């Protein structure tokens, strides 16, 4: 089965930088941060083969956009999978406590 190409959007890249900075500041442990960021990367990599296994967001305004979500630890990865283009676009990676519906 041919995999989907992964596209990380600018906002998602910025989210990863902010997550990294926040984790390093809070835990003061680079190894912990690397492990957490690696786990997020592993989930994103899996989306290349199984992009439609995760649920669409339940927000009525956003469901028509095709945004799906997957949860990893304290974070939600939001993405759009395109069967036509064979791509997975990671839109945002947000802490589950944030008011994410205003950020998508």
NULUMTI-213514 format. One record per residue (C-alpha): residue in three letters; x negated, y, z. Coordinates in steps of 0.02 Angstrom, whole numbers, always signed. Layout:
r: ALA	u: X	v: Y	w: Z
...
% end
This chain:
r: UNK	u: +0	v: +0	w: +0
r: UNK	u: -72	v: +167	w: -53
r: UNK	u: -83	v: +288	w: +91
r: UNK	u: -22	v: +466	w: +98
r: UNK	u: -141	v: +613	w: +92
r: UNK	u: -150	v: +708	w: +256
r: UNK	u: -143	v: +898	w: +250
r: UNK	u: -179	v: +995	w: +409
r: UNK	u: -102	v: +1168	w: +398
r: UNK	u: -188	v: +1324	w: +464
r: UNK	u: -71	v: +1338	w: +614
r: UNK	u: -103	v: +1155	w: +657
r: UNK	u: -292	v: +1183	w: +647
r: UNK	u: -272	v: +1333	w: +763
r: UNK	u: -168	v: +1226	w: +881
r: UNK	u: -308	v: +1097	w: +890
r: UNK	u: -435	v: +1234	w: +931
r: UNK	u: -322	v: +1302	w: +1068
r: UNK	u: -291	v: +1128	w: +1139
r: UNK	u: -478	v: +1095	w: +1142
r: UNK	u: -516	v: +1261	w: +1227
r: UNK	u: -378	v: +1234	w: +1354
r: UNK	u: -435	v: +1058	w: +1396
r: UNK	u: -617	v: +1106	w: +1415
r: UNK	u: -567	v: +1251	w: +1527
r: UNK	u: -450	v: +1147	w: +1634
r: UNK	u: -550	v: +987	w: +1650
r: UNK	u: -727	v: +1049	w: +1625
r: UNK	u: -763	v: +879	w: +1547
r: UNK	u: -814	v: +868	w: +1365
r: UNK	u: -794	v: +678	w: +1361
r: UNK	u: -613	v: +691	w: +1420
r: UNK	u: -575	v: +823	w: +1289
r: UNK	u: -658	v: +723	w: +1150
r: UNK	u: -556	v: +570	w: +1197
r: UNK	u: -392	v: +667	w: +1196
r: UNK	u: -429	v: +752	w: +1030
r: UNK	u: -483	v: +585	w: +957
r: UNK	u: -316	v: +509	w: +1011
r: UNK	u: -223	v: +648	w: +921
r: UNK	u: -331	v: +618	w: +767
r: UNK	u: -294	v: +431	w: +773
r: UNK	u: -106	v: +465	w: +773
r: UNK	u: -124	v: +584	w: +626
r: UNK	u: -226	v: +454	w: +532
r: UNK	u: -87	v: +325	w: +560
r: UNK	u: +36	v: +443	w: +477
r: UNK	u: -55	v: +410	w: +313
r: UNK	u: +17	v: +234	w: +311
r: UNK	u: +179	v: +251	w: +410
r: UNK	u: +243	v: +429	w: +389
r: UNK	u: +428	v: +387	w: +399
r: UNK	u: +422	v: +284	w: +559
r: UNK	u: +451	v: +436	w: +670
r: UNK	u: +613	v: +529	w: +700
r: UNK	u: +664	v: +692	w: +622
r: UNK	u: +674	v: +836	w: +745
r: UNK	u: +847	v: +849	w: +821
r: UNK	u: +861	v: +1038	w: +806
r: UNK	u: +1005	v: +1075	w: +685
r: UNK	u: +912	v: +1221	w: +604
r: UNK	u: +755	v: +1118	w: +573
r: UNK	u: +824	v: +948	w: +525
r: UNK	u: +854	v: +1006	w: +346
r: UNK	u: +669	v: +1047	w: +327
r: UNK	u: +622	v: +864	w: +351
r: UNK	u: +509	v: +899	w: +499
r: UNK	u: +470	v: +742	w: +597
r: UNK	u: +385	v: +725	w: +764
r: UNK	u: +274	v: +604	w: +856
r: UNK	u: +225	v: +621	w: +1039
r: UNK	u: +51	v: +585	w: +1104
r: UNK	u: +17	v: +616	w: +1288
r: UNK	u: +74	v: +796	w: +1323
r: UNK	u: +80	v: +848	w: +1141
r: UNK	u: +202	v: +839	w: +997
r: UNK	u: +136	v: +826	w: +820
r: UNK	u: +259	v: +902	w: +696
r: UNK	u: +241	v: +852	w: +514
r: UNK	u: +330	v: +840	w: +348
r: UNK	u: +310	v: +684	w: +242
r: UNK	u: +338	v: +693	w: +54
r: UNK	u: +374	v: +531	w: -37
r: UNK	u: +365	v: +624	w: -202
r: UNK	u: +193	v: +701	w: -173
r: UNK	u: +128	v: +560	w: -62
r: UNK	u: +75	v: +687	w: +69
r: UNK	u: +94	v: +714	w: +255
r: UNK	u: +79	v: +896	w: +306
r: UNK	u: +42	v: +921	w: +490
r: UNK	u: +136	v: +1081	w: +530
r: UNK	u: +98	v: +1108	w: +715
r: UNK	u: +26	v: +1017	w: +866
r: UNK	u: +105	v: +1088	w: +1023
r: UNK	u: +113	v: +1054	w: +1208
r: UNK	u: +282	v: +975	w: +1242
r: UNK	u: +318	v: +1109	w: +1374
r: UNK	u: +314	v: +1251	w: +1248
r: UNK	u: +471	v: +1321	w: +1169
r: UNK	u: +423	v: +1240	w: +1005
r: UNK	u: +583	v: +1272	w: +906
r: UNK	u: +533	v: +1455	w: +891
r: UNK	u: +359	v: +1407	w: +832
r: UNK	u: +409	v: +1300	w: +683
% end
